Amino acid sequence: MATSQQARRAAALTVATAAAVTLASSPATAITRGAGPEPSTVSVGVRAVTKVPTVTAVSAVSGTTGGGTTVTVTGSGFTTLEAGNAAAVKFGDVNAKSFTVVSDTKLTAVTPAGTGGAVLVKVTNSAGTSAGSATFTYRAPLTATFKDVTGAKPTGGTPVDVTVTGGTVGTTFKEFAAEKLTAKVGDATAAVAWVDATHVKVTTPASTKSTAQRLTLTHDGVTGPASENTIRYAPKLTSVVPAKVSTAGGETVTITGSGFSDEVTGVTFGETKATSFAVKSATQITAVVPAGANGAAAVTVTSAGGTASGLVTYRAPLGVKVADGTAVRASGGSVTLEVTGGTVGATAKEYAAEKITASVGTVKVTPSWVDATHVKLTLPSSTAATGSVTLLHDGVAGTAATVGYVPVVVSLSATSDKVAGGAKVTVKIAGGEATGAKDFKFGSTAADCTPISGNAYSCVVPKADKAGPTWVTFTAGTGTTSRFTPSATFNYTDLD
């Protein structure tokens, strides 16, 4: 019987030992064995086993060769790392400067210094080192060196030859593409093209800034120091208003564009400096035009960054000379006038290019060419004694001249009556202050006339000495006697 019990005890011990081995990675387990009529339970202690950590991802994926980049590492098993073990997190074969375990699946680490290229990020605990393929890429901060640039085009597109220092950008275009190099001029992104391992060509972006801009290179997310050399953009000129100015100068024009600043050093019209100028804003300058010669002239704005150009057209202000005795009938008519202050072209073709127009008071008229110093104008009707004639030379006004209007009869409501007279005729007149007209006559005989309106009078036809044609005259309010026109013709008849 004793032998049988010993055998059962030995068998139970074997089971318990096997269970302990099998459950080595499980929590403590109760094992039941039979020993007599009542069963009993024996607790067996089980020790947890530490697993090798894993690394699945790294962010940021690149940083400077000088170290100091904070990187987030994700994976598993990070709570098993020894906090004081500097070798627990490595970048390649170099210990991280420091690391902090955030959770079992996340930690942050500060990169040590390294050489250019990708290295494995490894995490180690007592069970071993992670075998993941997540990498961190070291990039050298690159510096751009070039000759200072002035006059870069505001619209962009100016090429800049750059020497790269602090590292290389690849010995082939394929290697260059892998370096992920970008560039900025100021805060604007610029195109960059590979030339060789230490040279690139940067194409300037568009800019409206007038101050000096520095160039920076970014090497796969690692930005190098700003260049000591600078790029200055030329100003841009978009308009000059007014665009037509007098050869006498003195007008104020507004120059619109971009890149204007206190660094604007001059404004010229042709070869002559502006009488004065003021920079109102980065987009506007006002300037007083100097005297100039008839024709087109360049307007140039000069700044520390270069020059910008536009155009104005100088036009001589042309006057007219009215010959003694020149007059135009108040109902309108043509007059030939001498041009002063310049010429209007030796031919009709040249005249057309000069763009001569005219105004009589507020009425615009189109003069016609006679010769280089004469034009012919058709003046509109007027009730005034005189008309103010102004020539405009491509929009530039000259000195006005006065042309006299002679009073005339515009129309008669009836053009004939018996020699005995007596009929009523409405006489419409123009010129010389028509409202004050007096001394109406049919031939040499005075007529009784009453004003109807400003330029119309009701007249009783006076008796004539004989039949035949005559004309109606009057004296205008200015004291000027009316001149003959066909409209003033009146006929006496001796037939009923």
C-alpha positions as CSV (number, residue, x, y, z in Angstrom):
1,M,0.0,0.0,0.0
2,A,2.8,2.4,0.9
3,T,4.5,1.7,-2.4
4,S,1.3,2.6,-4.3
5,Q,1.0,6.0,-2.5
6,Q,4.6,6.8,-3.2
7,A,4.0,6.1,-6.9
8,R,1.0,8.4,-6.9
9,R,3.0,11.2,-5.3
10,A,5.8,10.9,-7.8
11,A,3.3,11.1,-10.7
12,A,1.6,14.2,-9.2
13,L,5.0,15.9,-8.8
14,T,5.8,15.2,-12.4
15,V,2.5,16.7,-13.5
16,A,3.1,19.8,-11.4
17,T,6.6,20.3,-12.8
18,A,5.3,19.9,-16.3
19,A,2.6,22.4,-15.7
20,A,5.1,24.9,-14.3
21,V,7.2,24.6,-17.5
22,T,4.2,24.9,-19.8
23,L,2.8,27.9,-18.0
24,A,6.0,29.8,-17.6
25,S,4.6,32.8,-19.3
26,S,1.1,32.6,-17.7
27,P,-0.1,34.0,-14.3
28,A,0.0,31.8,-11.2
29,T,-2.1,28.6,-11.7
30,A,-3.8,26.3,-9.2
31,I,-3.2,22.5,-9.8
32,T,-5.5,19.9,-8.2
33,R,-4.3,16.4,-7.3
34,G,-6.0,13.4,-5.7
35,A,-4.5,12.2,-2.3
36,G,-7.0,10.3,-0.3
37,P,-10.6,10.8,-0.3
38,E,-10.4,14.7,-0.4
39,P,-8.9,16.5,-3.3
40,S,-6.3,19.3,-2.5
41,T,-5.0,22.3,-4.5
42,V,-1.4,23.4,-4.8
43,S,-0.5,26.9,-6.1
44,V,2.4,27.0,-8.5
45,G,4.2,30.5,-9.1
46,V,4.7,31.5,-12.8
47,R,7.3,34.2,-13.9
48,A,6.5,36.6,-16.9
49,V,8.9,36.6,-19.8
50,T,10.2,39.9,-21.4
51,K,9.7,40.2,-25.2
52,V,12.0,41.9,-27.6
53,P,10.7,45.4,-28.5
54,T,9.6,46.4,-32.0
55,V,9.9,49.7,-34.0
56,T,7.3,50.2,-36.7
57,A,7.5,53.9,-37.6
58,V,9.6,57.1,-37.1
59,S,8.5,60.7,-37.3
60,A,10.2,63.1,-38.2
61,V,12.0,61.0,-40.8
62,S,14.9,63.4,-41.4
63,G,16.9,66.0,-39.6
64,T,20.2,67.8,-39.4
65,T,23.6,66.1,-39.1
66,G,24.3,68.2,-36.1
67,G,21.7,66.3,-34.1
68,G,19.0,67.8,-31.8
69,T,16.0,66.7,-33.8
70,T,13.1,65.4,-31.7
71,V,11.8,62.1,-33.2
72,T,8.6,60.2,-32.3
73,V,9.1,56.4,-32.4
74,T,6.1,54.0,-32.4
75,G,6.2,50.2,-31.9
76,S,5.8,48.0,-28.9
77,G,7.6,46.9,-25.7
78,F,8.8,50.4,-24.7
79,T,7.9,50.1,-21.1
80,T,10.5,47.4,-20.6
81,L,13.3,49.8,-21.5
82,E,15.8,50.7,-18.7
83,A,15.4,54.4,-18.1
84,G,19.0,54.9,-17.2
85,N,20.4,52.9,-20.1
86,A,21.7,55.4,-22.7
87,A,22.0,52.6,-25.2
88,A,18.3,51.7,-25.1
89,V,17.6,53.9,-28.1
90,K,20.1,54.2,-31.0
91,F,20.3,56.0,-34.3
92,G,22.5,53.7,-36.3
93,D,25.2,52.8,-33.8
94,V,25.0,56.0,-31.8
95,N,23.0,56.4,-28.7
96,A,20.2,58.9,-28.7
97,K,21.0,62.1,-26.8
98,S,18.0,61.4,-24.6
99,F,14.7,59.5,-24.8
100,T,11.3,59.5,-23.0
101,V,8.9,56.6,-22.9
102,V,5.4,57.9,-23.4
103,S,3.6,54.6,-23.4
104,D,4.4,51.0,-24.3
105,T,3.9,51.8,-28.0
106,K,5.4,55.3,-28.1
107,L,8.6,57.1,-27.2
108,T,10.3,60.4,-28.1
109,A,14.1,60.6,-28.7
110,V,16.5,63.4,-29.5
111,T,18.9,62.6,-32.3
112,P,22.7,62.6,-31.8
113,A,25.0,64.1,-34.4
114,G,25.4,61.9,-37.5
115,T,26.7,61.8,-41.0
116,G,24.6,62.2,-44.1
117,G,22.3,59.3,-45.0
118,A,19.7,57.0,-43.6
119,V,20.3,55.0,-40.4
120,L,18.2,52.4,-38.6
121,V,16.4,53.4,-35.4
122,K,16.9,50.7,-32.9
123,V,15.3,50.0,-29.4
124,T,16.9,47.6,-26.9
125,N,15.7,46.0,-23.7
126,S,16.9,43.0,-21.7
127,A,15.5,40.6,-24.2
128,G,17.2,42.0,-27.2
129,T,17.2,44.7,-29.9
130,S,14.4,45.5,-32.3
131,A,14.8,44.3,-35.9
132,G,12.5,46.8,-37.7
133,S,13.4,48.7,-40.8
134,A,12.3,52.2,-39.8
135,T,15.0,54.7,-40.6
136,F,16.0,58.3,-39.8
137,T,17.8,60.2,-42.6
138,Y,20.6,62.7,-41.7
139,R,20.8,65.8,-43.9
140,A,23.5,68.4,-43.9
141,P,22.4,72.0,-43.7
142,L,23.4,73.6,-47.0
143,T,24.5,77.2,-47.6
144,A,24.0,79.1,-50.9
145,T,26.8,81.3,-52.2
146,F,26.5,83.5,-55.3
147,K,27.2,86.9,-56.7
148,D,24.9,89.5,-55.5
149,V,22.0,90.0,-57.9
150,T,20.4,93.3,-58.7
151,G,17.7,93.9,-61.3
152,A,15.9,90.6,-60.9
153,K,12.7,90.6,-62.9
154,P,9.6,91.3,-60.8
155,T,7.7,88.7,-62.8
156,G,10.3,86.1,-61.8
157,G,12.5,84.0,-64.1
158,T,16.0,85.4,-63.3
159,P,18.6,82.6,-63.1
160,V,21.1,82.6,-60.3
161,D,24.2,80.4,-60.3
162,V,24.7,79.0,-56.8
163,T,27.6,77.3,-55.2
164,V,26.5,74.9,-52.4
165,T,28.6,74.6,-49.3
166,G,28.2,72.4,-46.2
167,G,27.6,69.3,-48.2
168,T,26.8,68.0,-51.7
169,V,23.7,67.7,-53.7
170,G,24.5,64.4,-55.5
171,T,26.9,63.5,-58.3
172,T,24.1,62.7,-60.7
173,F,20.6,64.1,-61.4
174,K,19.1,60.9,-59.9
175,E,21.1,61.4,-56.7
176,F,20.1,65.0,-56.6
177,A,16.4,64.0,-56.8
178,A,16.9,61.8,-53.8
179,E,18.4,64.7,-51.8
180,K,15.0,66.5,-52.0
181,L,16.5,70.0,-52.3
182,T,14.3,73.0,-52.3
183,A,15.0,76.8,-52.3
184,K,13.4,80.0,-51.2
185,V,14.1,83.7,-52.1
186,G,12.9,85.6,-49.1
187,D,9.7,83.7,-48.2
188,A,8.8,82.7,-51.7
189,T,9.6,79.2,-53.1
190,A,12.1,79.2,-56.0
191,A,12.8,76.6,-58.6
192,V,16.1,74.8,-58.2
193,A,18.0,72.7,-60.8
194,W,21.0,70.4,-60.5
195,V,24.3,71.4,-62.1
196,D,26.8,69.2,-60.4
197,A,27.6,67.9,-56.9
198,T,28.3,71.4,-55.5
199,H,26.4,73.7,-57.9
200,V,22.7,74.4,-58.6
201,K,20.8,77.0,-60.6
202,V,18.0,78.8,-58.8
203,T,15.3,80.6,-60.8
204,T,13.9,83.6,-58.9
205,P,10.1,83.6,-58.2
206,A,7.9,86.7,-58.8
207,S,8.2,89.4,-56.2
208,T,6.9,92.9,-55.5
209,K,9.3,93.6,-52.7
210,S,12.0,96.2,-53.1
211,T,14.2,95.2,-50.2
212,A,17.2,92.8,-50.5
213,Q,16.1,89.1,-50.4
214,R,18.3,86.3,-49.0
215,L,18.4,82.7,-50.4
216,T,17.9,79.6,-48.3
217,L,18.3,76.0,-49.3
218,T,16.3,73.2,-47.6
219,H,17.8,69.8,-47.7
220,D,15.0,67.2,-47.3
221,G,13.4,69.3,-44.5
222,V,16.6,70.7,-43.1
223,T,16.9,74.4,-43.8
224,G,20.4,75.8,-44.0
225,P,21.4,79.3,-43.0
226,A,20.3,82.3,-45.1
227,S,22.8,83.4,-47.7
228,E,25.1,86.3,-47.0
229,N,24.6,87.4,-50.6
230,T,21.3,89.0,-51.6
231,I,18.9,89.3,-54.5
232,R,17.3,92.6,-55.3
233,Y,14.3,93.0,-57.6
234,A,13.9,95.8,-60.0
235,P,10.8,97.9,-59.6
236,K,7.9,97.4,-62.1
237,L,6.2,100.3,-63.9
238,T,2.6,99.6,-65.2
239,S,1.3,103.1,-66.0
240,V,1.9,106.8,-66.2
241,V,-1.1,109.1,-65.9
242,P,-1.6,111.3,-67.8
243,A,0.3,109.7,-70.6
244,K,0.3,112.9,-72.7
245,V,2.2,115.9,-71.3
246,S,3.1,119.4,-72.4
247,T,6.6,120.1,-73.8
248,A,6.6,123.0,-71.3
249,G,6.6,120.6,-68.4
250,G,5.2,121.4,-65.0
251,E,2.5,118.7,-65.0
252,T,2.2,116.2,-62.1
253,V,1.9,112.6,-63.3
254,T,1.1,109.5,-61.2
255,I,3.4,106.5,-61.8
256,T,1.9,103.2,-60.8
257,G,3.7,99.9,-60.4
258,S,5.4,97.8,-57.7
259,G,8.6,97.6,-55.8
260,F,8.7,101.3,-55.0
261,S,10.2,102.3,-51.7
262,D,12.4,104.9,-50.0
263,E,15.2,103.2,-52.0
264,V,14.0,104.8,-55.2
265,T,16.8,107.1,-56.1
266,G,15.5,108.9,-59.2
267,V,12.8,109.4,-61.8
268,T,13.7,110.6,-65.3
269,F,11.8,111.7,-68.4
270,G,14.0,110.9,-71.4
271,E,17.4,112.1,-70.2
272,T,16.1,114.7,-67.9
273,K,15.4,114.3,-64.2
274,A,11.9,114.9,-62.9
275,T,11.6,118.4,-61.4
276,S,10.6,116.6,-58.2
277,F,9.1,113.2,-57.2
278,A,7.6,111.6,-54.1
279,V,7.2,107.9,-53.3
280,K,3.6,107.7,-52.0
281,S,3.6,103.9,-51.4
282,A,5.2,100.7,-52.7
283,T,2.9,101.0,-55.7
284,Q,2.7,104.7,-56.4
285,I,5.0,107.7,-57.2
286,T,4.0,111.2,-58.1
287,A,6.5,113.2,-60.3
288,V,6.6,116.7,-61.8
289,V,7.4,116.5,-65.5
290,P,10.4,118.6,-66.7
291,A,10.3,120.3,-70.1
292,G,10.9,118.1,-73.1
293,A,10.8,117.8,-76.8
294,N,7.7,116.9,-78.9
295,G,7.5,113.1,-79.2
296,A,7.7,109.9,-77.0
297,A,10.0,109.8,-74.0
298,A,10.9,107.0,-71.6
299,V,9.9,107.4,-68.0
300,T,12.5,105.6,-65.8
301,V,12.3,104.8,-62.1
302,T,15.6,103.8,-60.6
303,S,16.0,102.0,-57.2
304,A,18.7,100.0,-55.4
305,G,17.2,97.0,-57.2
306,G,17.4,98.3,-60.7
307,T,15.2,100.2,-63.1
308,A,11.7,100.2,-64.5
309,S,10.6,102.0,-67.6
310,G,7.4,103.3,-69.1
311,L,6.4,106.0,-71.6
312,V,4.9,109.5,-71.9
313,T,4.3,111.5,-75.0
314,Y,5.4,115.1,-75.0
315,R,3.2,117.3,-77.1
316,A,3.7,121.0,-77.9
317,P,0.8,123.1,-76.8
318,L,-0.5,124.7,-80.0
319,G,-2.2,128.1,-80.2
320,V,-4.0,129.8,-83.1
321,K,-3.6,133.2,-84.5
322,V,-6.8,134.9,-85.7
323,A,-6.2,137.3,-88.6
324,D,-7.6,140.8,-88.5
325,G,-11.2,140.9,-89.9
326,T,-11.7,137.2,-89.4
327,A,-15.3,136.4,-88.4
328,V,-17.7,133.6,-88.5
329,R,-21.4,134.0,-89.0
330,A,-23.4,133.2,-85.9
331,S,-25.2,130.4,-87.6
332,G,-21.9,128.6,-88.0
333,G,-19.3,128.4,-90.6
334,S,-15.7,127.6,-91.5
335,V,-12.6,129.6,-90.7
336,T,-8.9,129.1,-91.5
337,L,-6.5,129.8,-88.6
338,E,-2.8,130.0,-88.3
339,V,-1.1,127.6,-85.8
340,T,1.4,128.9,-83.3
341,G,3.8,127.2,-81.0
342,G,4.7,124.3,-83.3
343,T,3.6,122.6,-86.5
344,V,0.8,120.1,-87.3
345,G,2.8,118.1,-89.9
346,A,4.1,118.8,-93.3
347,T,1.7,116.3,-94.9
348,A,-1.8,115.1,-94.2
349,K,-0.3,111.8,-93.0
350,E,2.0,113.5,-90.5
351,Y,-1.0,115.6,-89.5
352,A,-3.0,112.5,-88.7
353,A,-0.2,111.2,-86.4
354,E,-0.2,114.4,-84.4
355,K,-3.8,113.8,-83.4
356,I,-5.1,117.4,-83.6
357,T,-8.5,118.2,-82.2
358,A,-10.2,121.4,-81.2
359,S,-12.9,122.8,-79.0
360,V,-15.1,125.9,-79.4
361,G,-16.2,126.6,-75.9
362,T,-17.5,123.3,-74.7
363,V,-18.2,121.9,-78.2
364,K,-15.6,119.5,-79.7
365,V,-14.9,120.1,-83.4
366,T,-12.5,118.3,-85.8
367,P,-10.1,120.6,-87.7
368,S,-8.8,119.7,-91.1
369,W,-5.2,120.1,-92.4
370,V,-4.3,123.0,-94.7
371,D,-0.5,123.0,-94.3
372,A,2.1,122.7,-91.6
373,T,1.0,125.8,-89.9
374,H,-2.7,126.2,-90.8
375,V,-5.9,124.4,-90.0
376,K,-9.5,124.9,-91.0
377,L,-12.3,124.6,-88.5
378,T,-16.0,124.6,-88.9
379,L,-17.5,126.4,-85.9
380,P,-21.0,125.6,-84.6
381,S,-23.8,128.2,-84.4
382,S,-23.7,130.5,-81.4
383,T,-25.8,133.3,-79.9
384,A,-22.6,134.8,-78.4
385,A,-20.5,137.6,-79.8
386,T,-17.3,135.5,-79.8
387,G,-16.2,131.9,-79.6
388,S,-13.1,130.6,-77.7
389,V,-11.1,128.3,-79.9
390,T,-8.6,125.8,-78.4
391,L,-6.4,123.4,-80.2
392,L,-5.6,120.1,-78.5
393,H,-2.4,118.4,-79.6
394,D,-3.0,114.7,-78.8
395,G,-5.0,115.8,-75.8
396,V,-2.6,118.6,-74.7
397,A,-4.4,122.0,-74.8
398,G,-2.8,125.1,-76.1
399,T,-3.7,128.7,-75.4
400,A,-7.2,129.6,-76.4
401,A,-7.9,132.3,-79.1
402,T,-11.1,134.4,-79.7
403,V,-13.0,134.3,-82.9
404,G,-15.7,136.8,-83.5
405,Y,-19.2,135.8,-84.4
406,V,-21.0,138.2,-86.7
407,P,-24.8,138.6,-86.2
408,V,-26.9,137.2,-89.0
409,V,-30.5,136.6,-90.0
410,V,-31.1,132.8,-89.6
411,S,-34.5,132.7,-91.2
412,L,-37.6,134.6,-92.4
413,S,-41.1,133.2,-92.0
414,A,-42.0,134.9,-95.3
415,T,-39.6,136.1,-98.0
416,S,-41.9,138.5,-100.0
417,D,-44.6,141.1,-99.7
418,K,-46.2,143.9,-101.9
419,V,-44.4,147.1,-102.3
420,A,-47.0,148.6,-100.0
421,G,-45.8,146.3,-97.2
422,G,-47.9,145.5,-94.1
423,A,-47.3,141.8,-93.8
424,K,-46.0,140.3,-90.5
425,V,-42.8,138.4,-90.8
426,T,-41.0,136.4,-88.0
427,V,-37.3,137.1,-88.2
428,K,-35.0,134.7,-86.4
429,I,-31.5,136.0,-85.7
430,A,-28.2,134.8,-84.1
431,G,-25.0,136.2,-82.7
432,G,-24.0,139.4,-80.9
433,E,-26.4,139.0,-77.9
434,A,-29.5,138.5,-80.0
435,T,-31.8,139.4,-77.1
436,G,-30.8,143.0,-77.4
437,A,-31.2,143.4,-81.1
438,K,-32.6,146.6,-82.5
439,D,-32.7,148.8,-85.7
440,F,-34.3,146.2,-87.9
441,K,-34.5,147.3,-91.6
442,F,-35.8,145.9,-94.8
443,G,-33.3,147.4,-97.2
444,S,-32.8,151.0,-96.0
445,T,-36.2,151.3,-94.4
446,A,-36.7,150.8,-90.7
447,A,-39.2,148.1,-89.6
448,D,-41.3,147.9,-86.5
449,C,-40.2,144.7,-84.7
450,T,-41.3,143.2,-81.4
451,P,-39.3,140.4,-79.6
452,I,-41.1,137.1,-79.4
453,S,-38.4,135.0,-77.8
454,G,-34.6,135.2,-77.3
455,N,-33.7,135.1,-80.9
456,A,-37.0,135.7,-82.7
457,Y,-38.7,139.0,-83.5
458,S,-42.1,139.8,-85.1
459,C,-41.7,142.5,-87.7
460,V,-44.2,144.5,-89.8
461,V,-42.9,144.8,-93.4
462,P,-42.4,148.5,-94.2
463,K,-43.4,150.2,-97.5
464,A,-40.8,150.1,-100.3
465,D,-40.0,152.6,-102.9
466,K,-40.0,150.0,-105.7
467,A,-40.2,146.3,-106.3
468,G,-37.2,144.1,-106.2
469,P,-34.9,142.2,-103.9
470,T,-33.4,143.5,-100.7
471,W,-32.2,142.1,-97.4
472,V,-33.1,142.3,-93.7
473,T,-30.5,143.7,-91.3
474,F,-30.4,144.6,-87.6
475,T,-28.0,145.8,-85.0
476,A,-27.0,143.2,-82.3
477,G,-27.0,143.9,-78.6
478,T,-23.2,144.3,-78.9
479,G,-23.7,147.2,-81.4
480,T,-22.5,145.1,-84.4
481,T,-24.5,145.4,-87.6
482,S,-25.6,142.0,-89.0
483,R,-23.9,140.7,-92.1
484,F,-25.6,139.6,-95.3
485,T,-26.5,135.9,-95.9
486,P,-28.9,134.3,-98.3
487,S,-31.2,133.7,-95.4
488,A,-31.7,137.5,-95.1
489,T,-33.0,138.0,-98.6
490,F,-36.5,139.5,-98.9
491,N,-38.4,140.4,-102.2
492,Y,-40.9,143.3,-102.8
493,T,-43.3,142.7,-105.7
494,D,-45.6,145.1,-107.5
495,L,-48.1,142.4,-108.4
496,D,-50.9,141.2,-106.3
